[in-house]
Amino acid sequence: MDLNIYLIEWWAKERLEEARTAMGQARLAESLRPRPRLRVALGLALISLGQRLQGGRASPLVTGTPAAS
């Protein structure tokens, strides 16, 4: 059974277009994700802010000093 060369070419173009569209969507989704460094910096800043709001007292586990009994 012979396949029409134009039909094969059309199928190939359709598949390429689908692949390009999927790749574009993947790139867009990746660009919208927050960077890990920014996320870590934001987390540390929020922890620091929380400690300041509590009076600046760090927990004994963080400072390495034994807890007062």
N, C-alpha and C positions, 0 to 999 in steps of 0.2 A: 504494500500500500504506500503510495507516494503522498507525502505531505506537501502542501503548497509552501514554497519558500517565503512567500509574503506573510503567510499565517505564522510561520515560525519566527520571522523577524518581528512581527507585531507582538507575539507572546514574550519574546526577549525584551522588547522595549517596555512592555507593561511590567514585567518583573523588575527591571532596572528602576523604573519609576517608583514602584512600591518600596524597593530597598532604599532608594534615596529619601523618600518621604519618612520611612521609619528611622533612618539615620538622623534626619533633621529633627525629628521629635525627640530622639534620645539625646541629642546635643542640647536642645532647648531645656529638657528636664534636668540634665546635668548642670547647666549653667545657673539654674534656679536654686540648686541645693546650696545650703550654707557651707562655707569652707570649715574644715575641722579646727583650724587654728583660731578662727573667729569664735567658734562655738566654745572652745576651751577658755579663751580669754574672757568671753562673756560670762561663763560659769564661774570662773575665779573672781571676777568683779562682783557678781551677785553674792558669792559667799562672803567676800570682804565687806560688802555693804551690810549684809545680815549681821556679821559680827560687830560692826560699828553700831548698828541699831540696838544690839543687845548690851552695849556698854563697852565694847572693845575687848572683852574678856575672852580669850581663846580657851578651848577645852584642854584638859590635861593631856589627852591623847595627841593633840596636834603639837603642843609645845614640848612634850617629852618629859615633863616634870611629874612626879607622883601626885596623885590626888590627895587633897587634905582630908583627913578623917575626923 
